[in-house]
Amino acid sequence: MAHQWLNVIHLITGMVWLGGLLMMAVVVVACGAGNTSNYISLLAQVRRWSRSVTSPAMLILWACGLAMIVSHGGGLPLWLILKIVVLVVLSGLHGMLSATLRRLAEGQNKPLRPFIRYTPWIVVLATALIVLFVKVGHVIG
């Protein structure tokens, strides 16, 4: 029963985290393209949301996921390893976007890294990969 509740919390926090991460990516791309002074209020609001909702959701997601892995025991199937790799990449992207949001909100108009404009698509693609890995993993075994 505890495993089922961990899974429910894992799924809910995953949706919250990925939604927040997508919002961060879109706002960074939109606001980083021009004069950030026009977007200071929006950037501050997104930063607050990220610190109070998106980041804690990521931490809870990881905690529940790791707890389910430990409680299950045994080796890790390939689909789960692939999912974890994608989650590590997304966690790194979250950190990078958080730092970029902070710099933009502080009015630092440094040019964004070129690949930043693709981060919304990276989040969407990574989310699709996670769903695919989980679905295939449950079908196969």
N, C-alpha and C positions, 0 to 999 in steps of 0.2 A: 504493500500500500504506500509506503514512504517513497518508493521508486516512482510510482505514478504521480504523486504530488510534486516530486522533484522535476519530473518531465513536464508537468503543466507549468510550473514556475519557469523552467528553462525555455519553453516555447513562448510564453508571454514576454519574458524579458528579452528574448531574441527578437521578437517583433518590435518591441519598443526601441531596443538598441539599433537595429538596422534602419528603422524609420528615422530615428534621430541622426544616425550617421549619414543617411541620404540627405536629410535637411541641411546638415552641416556642409556637405559637399556642394550642394546646389547654391547655398548662400555664399560660400567662399568663392566659387566660380563667378557668380553674379556680381558680388561686391568687389572682388579682386580685379575686375576688368576696368574699373574706373576710379574716380575720386572717392576714396573711402569716407571722407567727411560727410558725404550725403547719406551714408548708411550706418553711422555710428550707433544709433539707437537700435536698429535691427541686429547689428553685430553683437551688441551688448545683451540683447534679449536671447539670441541664439546661444551665446556663451553661457548665460545663466541656466538655460534649459539643459545644455550639455553637461554642466557641472552638477546640476541637481537631479536630472532624470537619465540622460543618455549614458553618462559614465557609470553611475551606480547600476544601471541595467546591465551594462557589459560585465561588471564585476560579479553580479549575481548570476548572470548567464554562465560565466566561467566556473563559479563555485558549484552551481547545480550540476553542470556537465561533468566536472571532475568528480563530484560526489557519486554520480551515477556510474561513472567508469570504475571507480574504486569499489562500489557496492556490487557491481556485476562480476568483477574479478576476471581472470583469464586473459588471454591475448586480445589485442585490438584488431578488429577486422579492417580490411583495406579501406572500405568506404568511410570508416570513422577516422582513420589516419588522414585521409584526403580532406575530410571536413575540418579536422583540427588545423591542417596546414592553411586552409582558406581562412579560418577564424584568426589564426596568428597574423596573417597578412592584413585582415580587416582591423585587428587590434592595433597594429602598427600604423595603419592609415588613420585610425581614430586619433592616435597621439599626434600625428603630423597635422591633421586638420584642426585639432584643438590648439596647437601652437600657432598655426596660420590664422585662426580666428582671433586669438589673443593679439597677435601683431597687427592685424587689420583693425581691431577694435581700439588699439592704442594709437592708431593713426600712422603707423609705419607703412609707407607706400613703397616698400621694396617689391621688385617684380616677382611674381609668383613663379614657382618652378613650372616648366612647360607641361609636364604631365598632370598638373593639378586640374586642368580643365577636363580631364577624362575621369576624374574621381567619381562623379555621380554614376557614370556607366560602369566603373569598376565595382561599385557597391551593388548595383542591380545585377551584374553578371555573377558576382560572388554569391549573392543571395540565391540566384537560380541554381548555381552549382551546389550549394549546400542542400537545397531541396532535392535536387537530382541525386546526390550522393546518399542522402537518407532514404529516399524512395527505393533506389536500386538496392541499397543495403538491406532493407526490409523485405524486398521481393526475393533476393538471392538467398538470404539466410539469416 
